[in-house]
Protein backbone atom coordinates (compact mmCIF):
# COMPACT_ATOMS: atom_id res chain seq x y z
CA UNK A 1 0.00 0.00 0.00
CA UNK A 2 1.42 3.37 -1.00
CA UNK A 3 0.85 6.56 0.97
CA UNK A 4 -1.10 9.34 -0.69
CA UNK A 5 0.33 12.71 0.20
CA UNK A 6 -2.36 15.15 1.30
CA UNK A 7 -2.30 18.83 0.51
CA UNK A 8 -1.62 19.62 4.20
CA UNK A 9 0.14 16.50 5.50
CA UNK A 10 0.60 15.92 9.21
CA UNK A 11 3.13 13.74 10.98
CA UNK A 12 0.31 11.44 12.11
CA UNK A 13 -0.20 10.43 8.46
CA UNK A 14 3.23 8.75 8.48
CA UNK A 15 3.72 7.37 11.99
CA UNK A 16 2.13 5.26 14.69
CA UNK A 17 2.04 6.60 18.25
CA UNK A 18 1.49 4.02 20.99
CA UNK A 19 2.13 3.48 24.67
CA UNK A 20 3.89 0.30 25.80
CA UNK A 21 5.39 -0.26 22.35
CA UNK A 22 8.69 -2.05 22.92
CA UNK A 23 9.38 -2.22 19.17
CA UNK A 24 9.06 1.49 18.42
CA UNK A 25 11.77 3.36 16.49
CA UNK A 26 12.15 5.70 19.50
CA UNK A 27 10.14 7.16 22.38
CA UNK A 28 8.96 10.61 23.48
CA UNK A 29 8.53 11.48 27.16
CA UNK A 30 4.81 12.14 27.47
CA UNK A 31 4.56 13.47 31.03
CA UNK A 32 6.67 14.80 33.85
CA UNK A 33 8.79 17.90 34.31
CA UNK A 34 8.51 20.65 31.74
CA UNK A 35 12.24 20.30 31.01
CA UNK A 36 11.97 16.64 29.97
CA UNK A 37 8.57 16.76 28.30
CA UNK A 38 8.71 15.53 24.71
CA UNK A 39 12.39 14.59 24.94
CA UNK A 40 13.16 11.79 22.47
CA UNK A 41 15.06 8.75 23.67
CA UNK A 42 16.20 5.45 22.24
CA UNK A 43 15.54 3.73 25.59
CA UNK A 44 12.20 1.98 26.02
CA UNK A 45 9.88 3.32 28.70
CA UNK A 46 6.32 1.96 28.86
CA UNK A 47 5.10 5.40 30.02
CA UNK A 48 6.53 7.18 26.96
CA UNK A 49 4.93 7.41 23.54
CA UNK A 50 6.48 4.89 21.17
CA UNK A 51 6.99 6.47 17.74
CA UNK A 52 7.15 4.15 14.73
CA UNK A 53 7.39 5.23 11.11
CA UNK A 54 4.80 3.19 9.24
CA UNK A 55 6.22 0.64 6.80
CA UNK A 56 4.42 2.27 3.88
CA UNK A 57 5.98 5.64 4.80
CA UNK A 58 9.64 4.62 5.18
CA UNK A 59 10.40 5.72 1.62
CA UNK A 60 9.19 9.21 2.65
CA UNK A 61 10.47 9.48 6.22
CA UNK A 62 13.56 7.82 7.70
CA UNK A 63 13.14 6.90 11.41
CA UNK A 64 16.63 8.17 12.32
CA UNK A 65 15.96 11.50 10.63
CA UNK A 66 12.63 11.79 12.48
CA UNK A 67 14.40 11.14 15.79
CA UNK A 68 16.75 14.06 15.17
CA UNK A 69 13.88 16.27 14.04
CA UNK A 70 12.06 15.48 17.29
CA UNK A 71 15.21 16.34 19.20
CA UNK A 72 15.31 19.66 17.35
CA UNK A 73 11.66 20.38 18.21
CA UNK A 74 12.39 19.56 21.86
CA UNK A 75 15.41 21.90 21.85
CA UNK A 76 13.24 24.63 20.34
CA UNK A 77 10.72 24.31 23.22
CA UNK A 78 7.78 23.09 21.13
CA UNK A 79 6.56 20.63 23.76
CA UNK A 80 6.77 23.23 26.52
CA UNK A 81 4.47 25.45 24.49
CA UNK A 82 2.04 22.58 23.80
CA UNK A 83 2.09 21.16 27.34
CA UNK A 84 -1.06 20.70 29.35
CA UNK A 85 -1.61 20.21 33.07
CA UNK A 86 -0.68 22.26 36.08
CA UNK A 87 1.35 20.10 38.47
CA UNK A 88 2.32 17.25 36.14
CA UNK A 89 2.83 18.46 32.59
CA UNK A 90 1.88 16.22 29.66
CA UNK A 91 1.49 16.09 25.90
CA UNK A 92 -1.02 14.06 23.90
CA UNK A 93 -0.88 11.82 20.86
CA UNK A 94 -2.71 14.53 18.96
CA UNK A 95 0.02 17.06 19.78
CA UNK A 96 2.49 14.79 18.00
CA UNK A 97 0.21 13.66 15.18
CA UNK A 98 -0.81 17.23 14.28
CA UNK A 99 2.72 18.48 13.58
CA UNK A 100 2.65 19.74 9.98
CA UNK A 101 5.20 18.31 7.56
CA UNK A 102 6.37 19.47 4.20
CA UNK A 103 7.26 22.88 2.87
CA UNK A 104 3.80 24.44 2.60
C-alpha positions as MATLAB code, in Angstrom:
seq = 'XXXXXXXXXXXXXXXXXXXXXXXXXXXXXXXXXXXXXXXXXXXXXXXXXXXXXXXXXXXXXXXXXXXXXXXXXXXXXXXXXXXXXXXXXXXXXXXXXXXXXXXX';
ca = [
       0.000    0.000    0.000;
       1.418    3.373   -1.002;
       0.848    6.561    0.970;
      -1.095    9.336   -0.692;
       0.325   12.712    0.196;
      -2.363   15.147    1.299;
      -2.298   18.833    0.511;
      -1.616   19.621    4.200;
       0.143   16.499    5.501;
       0.599   15.922    9.214;
       3.125   13.737   10.980;
       0.314   11.441   12.112;
      -0.200   10.425    8.464;
       3.229    8.751    8.481;
       3.723    7.369   11.987;
       2.126    5.263   14.693;
       2.039    6.604   18.251;
       1.489    4.021   20.985;
       2.135    3.476   24.673;
       3.891    0.296   25.805;
       5.389   -0.258   22.354;
       8.686   -2.051   22.922;
       9.381   -2.219   19.171;
       9.063    1.492   18.416;
      11.765    3.355   16.494;
      12.147    5.702   19.500;
      10.135    7.156   22.384;
       8.961   10.613   23.483;
       8.527   11.476   27.159;
       4.812   12.141   27.469;
       4.563   13.470   31.031;
       6.673   14.803   33.847;
       8.786   17.901   34.314;
       8.510   20.646   31.736;
      12.238   20.304   31.012;
      11.975   16.639   29.965;
       8.570   16.762   28.301;
       8.706   15.527   24.706;
      12.390   14.589   24.936;
      13.162   11.791   22.468;
      15.061    8.755   23.674;
      16.203    5.454   22.242;
      15.544    3.730   25.588;
      12.196    1.983   26.017;
       9.882    3.320   28.697;
       6.319    1.958   28.865;
       5.099    5.399   30.019;
       6.525    7.180   26.963;
       4.926    7.408   23.535;
       6.481    4.893   21.167;
       6.992    6.474   17.743;
       7.148    4.152   14.734;
       7.394    5.234   11.109;
       4.797    3.193    9.245;
       6.224    0.643    6.802;
       4.420    2.273    3.881;
       5.983    5.637    4.799;
       9.638    4.620    5.176;
      10.401    5.722    1.616;
       9.193    9.211    2.648;
      10.475    9.476    6.219;
      13.563    7.823    7.699;
      13.138    6.897   11.407;
      16.628    8.169   12.320;
      15.958   11.502   10.633;
      12.633   11.792   12.475;
      14.404   11.135   15.793;
      16.751   14.065   15.173;
      13.878   16.268   14.042;
      12.056   15.478   17.295;
      15.210   16.338   19.198;
      15.313   19.659   17.349;
      11.664   20.382   18.209;
      12.389   19.556   21.856;
      15.409   21.897   21.851;
      13.236   24.632   20.342;
      10.720   24.312   23.217;
       7.778   23.086   21.129;
       6.560   20.631   23.764;
       6.773   23.231   26.518;
       4.465   25.454   24.487;
       2.041   22.581   23.796;
       2.092   21.163   27.338;
      -1.058   20.699   29.347;
      -1.615   20.208   33.070;
      -0.676   22.260   36.085;
       1.347   20.100   38.471;
       2.319   17.253   36.143;
       2.832   18.461   32.589;
       1.876   16.224   29.663;
       1.495   16.094   25.896;
      -1.023   14.063   23.902;
      -0.879   11.818   20.859;
      -2.714   14.532   18.957;
       0.018   17.061   19.776;
       2.494   14.787   18.001;
       0.215   13.664   15.180;
      -0.811   17.226   14.275;
       2.722   18.478   13.577;
       2.651   19.742    9.980;
       5.199   18.309    7.556;
       6.374   19.474    4.197;
       7.260   22.884    2.870;
       3.803   24.437    2.597;
];
